[in-house]
Amino acid sequence: MEDKEFITHKKPEDKFGATITYGNRSNIDFPGDAIVSITLGERFSVWKTIVNGIVSQFVMKQMKKSKGLLYAEMKGHIKEGYGLTMTVWEKKSMANFRNKGAHKFAMKFFSWVFYSGKSHAYFLTYKANGDIPTSEEAQELVKKYGKFYDGGKLIRKAKSPTKNNAATN
């Protein structure tokens, strides 16, 4: 197994945003049961964006130790007030990651970041079908198909995108 590292991609003209990747999206051997998971939080205040970024650092350490993680991409922006996480997993590995360690702690104790005030939260998990969306496509997919919370109130349940209408890369 290749030794994967988190790589930060910054644009010199934008000191308030960055993308972090783990793995090589173009070099993934997709098992038949691979899934894509997308989480998007937006309309965050500066402080919520900073807390989200700090908590994400702990979750990233857990990700790196998790078996079955094929690819990860995190994108955020302090001024625009959003954080996007997209991961690709061997299906059975994701639940184990999600329900333990730093991620479980983050879901429990920092839920106010995603579910309070004017924040919007979106969550979507679907079968990968050999494709990984770009971060822009992931934002579109999760907003169109994902479970949606407005200020903590469930507005819409998730529905799975089909192969024909899912974003592909």
Protein Blocks (a to p, Z undefined) as FASTA:
>chain_A
ZZddddddddfklmkbccddedjfklcccdfkbccdddddehiafklmmmmmmmmmmmmm
mmmmpghiabdcddddfklopacddddddfklmmmmmmgcjllmmmmmmmmmmmgcjbdc
ddddddfklpacdfklmmmmmmmmmccdeehiafbdcddddfklpccZZ
